[in-house]
Amino acid sequence: MADDDRRVEARLDLGGRGLSATPERIGELERQAAQIEKQTRAKPAKTFDKVMAERGGAPPPVVSAKEKKRRALPKQGPRLGLRHPAQRAAYGRDDDSQDPVVIKG
């Protein structure tokens, strides 16, 4: 009936005496040691790019739809479509001219 008084008694200090060397505790310590070893690993000798280059090159990068649209745009910007005769007269252009018109604003 010692448990009826609801007292909390301190656990015996089992550390350092070998009494806590159960297989479960040893396994837990080994797992902790493995985690610490993974966390403190040194930098690799070769970078990922160098390893992939030695194996025959890296796969082509994945290009998003937005990047594909940007690459499809003309490099010099949009060309003016001088459709109205007044526009052609203002810029001194005729229908046969293929030179680009650059307007700075």
Steps between C-alpha positions, in 0.01 A plus 500: 500500500796732456353623169187631669668810641571628143858588573746533213831343571817574305633235264822337589796657328594217267745690281861391507439172679421284200151428627341694214685308228196334350493399131237767434712772661812388312305506172372849577855623571621349171219677309591829666866452410405431136287817487782709642742352246265593213465854629873560532607350167769693310439667163523269198824493304320555166199714425186350353564672165845343470366153575224539241748631242715191548199274447415651165336827580208620697148466367365811327345749740123508528367812330176650625223617267572862592867459404403335168280799416780742589746313278252501210478881500711687243834618632474856367152580625178536306501639146263776417232413251465829316164416349347843464631722219536791744736291715710402200520863391595618850792261519599531135433136425361325199344153483814331364736606780600217739720709732379502861355817646615589851293751694638633824254662734 
